[in-house]
């Protein structure tokens, strides 16, 4: 009887540990996510896309390097607003958020609103968050 109670308690504790892990990132990871997102938003908000690129997952940057033309396009826009509209956790442990951005073309001074999705993943080895969607597509088919 005593052994059965110990086994049941062990199974219960194992289940709770697995549920806690599946529930999402811990407090320390969430603090680092907030810091990473705040720094990323500051870079994007100031149209400092070179700094913002430093928050993009290195594997994504290697697979999708920015061309000189793309870099020049980012230089021709000014971000006028940046608002988080929704946030959620993915089944794979990523954090996804939808953002509404105001973008002004520096040449025409025309402003438009763009909605982008950011997906952030935790890198346990580097102990930091990476944005895995790349820089925001501010032209969306234009």
C-alpha positions as CSV (number, residue, x, y, z in Angstrom):
1,X,0.0,0.0,0.0
2,X,2.8,2.4,1.0
3,X,4.7,1.6,-2.3
4,X,1.6,2.2,-4.4
5,X,1.1,5.6,-2.7
6,X,4.7,6.6,-3.5
7,X,4.3,5.5,-7.1
8,X,1.1,7.5,-7.5
9,X,2.8,10.6,-6.0
10,X,5.8,10.2,-8.3
11,X,3.5,9.9,-11.4
12,X,1.5,12.9,-10.2
13,X,4.7,15.0,-9.7
14,X,6.0,13.9,-13.2
15,X,2.7,14.9,-14.7
16,X,2.7,18.3,-13.0
17,X,6.3,18.9,-14.2
18,X,5.4,18.0,-17.7
19,X,2.3,20.3,-17.6
20,X,4.4,23.2,-16.3
21,X,6.9,22.8,-19.0
22,X,4.2,22.6,-21.7
23,X,2.4,25.6,-20.3
24,X,5.1,27.9,-21.7
25,X,8.1,29.9,-20.7
26,X,9.0,30.6,-17.1
27,X,9.2,34.0,-15.4
28,X,12.8,34.5,-16.3
29,X,12.2,33.7,-19.9
30,X,9.2,36.0,-20.0
31,X,11.3,38.8,-18.5
32,X,13.9,38.3,-21.2
33,X,11.2,38.2,-23.9
34,X,9.9,41.6,-22.7
35,X,13.4,43.0,-22.7
36,X,14.1,41.7,-26.2
37,X,10.7,42.8,-27.6
38,X,11.1,46.3,-26.0
39,X,14.6,46.7,-27.6
40,X,13.4,45.4,-30.9
41,X,10.4,47.7,-30.9
42,X,12.6,50.7,-30.1
43,X,14.9,49.9,-33.0
44,X,11.9,49.5,-35.4
45,X,10.1,52.5,-34.0
46,X,13.2,54.6,-34.7
47,X,13.5,53.0,-38.2
48,X,16.9,51.5,-37.1
49,X,16.5,48.3,-39.1
50,X,20.2,47.5,-38.9
51,X,19.8,47.2,-35.1
52,X,16.5,45.4,-35.5
53,X,18.1,42.8,-37.8
54,X,20.3,41.8,-34.8
55,X,17.1,40.4,-33.1
56,X,16.3,38.1,-36.1
57,X,17.1,34.4,-35.7
58,X,20.6,33.8,-37.2
59,X,19.3,30.8,-39.1
60,X,16.6,32.9,-40.7
61,X,19.1,35.7,-41.6
62,X,21.4,33.1,-43.2
63,X,18.6,31.6,-45.2
64,X,17.1,35.0,-46.2
65,X,19.9,37.6,-46.3
66,X,18.8,41.1,-47.0
67,X,19.8,42.5,-50.4
68,X,21.1,46.0,-51.0
69,X,17.8,46.9,-52.6
70,X,15.8,45.7,-49.5
71,X,18.1,47.7,-47.2
72,X,17.6,50.8,-49.4
73,X,13.8,50.3,-49.2
74,X,14.0,50.2,-45.4
75,X,16.0,53.5,-45.5
76,X,13.1,55.2,-47.3
77,X,10.4,54.6,-44.7
78,X,9.8,56.0,-41.2
79,X,7.8,54.1,-38.7
80,X,5.3,56.5,-37.1
81,X,3.5,54.1,-34.8
82,X,3.8,50.5,-33.4
83,X,0.9,48.9,-31.5
84,X,0.6,45.4,-30.3
85,X,-2.9,44.1,-31.1
86,X,-2.8,40.5,-29.9
87,X,-0.5,37.9,-28.4
88,X,-0.5,34.2,-28.1
89,X,1.6,31.1,-27.4
90,X,2.2,28.5,-30.1
91,X,2.2,24.8,-29.5
92,X,5.9,24.7,-30.3
93,X,6.7,27.1,-27.5
94,X,7.0,30.2,-29.7
95,X,5.3,33.5,-28.8
96,X,3.3,35.1,-31.6
97,X,2.0,38.7,-31.6
98,X,0.2,40.8,-34.2
99,X,1.3,44.3,-34.5
100,X,-0.2,47.3,-36.3
101,X,2.4,49.7,-37.7
102,X,2.1,53.2,-39.2
103,X,4.6,53.6,-42.0
104,X,5.5,56.9,-43.8
105,X,7.3,56.9,-47.1
106,X,10.0,59.6,-46.7
107,X,9.8,60.6,-50.4
108,X,6.0,61.1,-50.7
109,X,5.2,61.6,-47.0
110,X,2.2,59.2,-47.6
111,X,1.4,57.3,-44.4
112,X,-0.3,53.8,-44.4
113,X,-1.0,51.2,-41.8
114,X,0.5,47.7,-42.0
115,X,-0.3,44.7,-39.9
116,X,2.6,42.3,-39.3
117,X,3.0,39.1,-37.3
118,X,6.1,38.5,-35.2
119,X,7.0,35.1,-33.9
120,X,9.6,34.8,-31.1
121,X,11.4,31.6,-30.1
122,X,13.5,30.9,-27.0
123,X,17.1,29.8,-27.7
124,X,18.1,27.7,-24.6
125,X,21.7,27.6,-25.6
126,X,22.1,31.4,-26.1
127,X,19.6,32.1,-23.3
128,X,17.8,34.7,-25.4
129,X,14.7,35.2,-27.7
130,X,14.9,35.4,-31.4
131,X,12.4,36.9,-33.8
132,X,11.9,34.2,-36.5
133,X,9.8,35.9,-39.1
134,X,12.4,38.3,-40.3
135,X,12.1,42.1,-40.5
136,X,8.5,43.3,-41.0
137,X,7.2,43.4,-44.6
138,X,6.3,47.1,-44.8
139,X,5.2,46.8,-48.4
140,X,3.0,43.7,-48.4
141,X,2.7,43.2,-52.2
142,X,3.5,46.8,-53.3
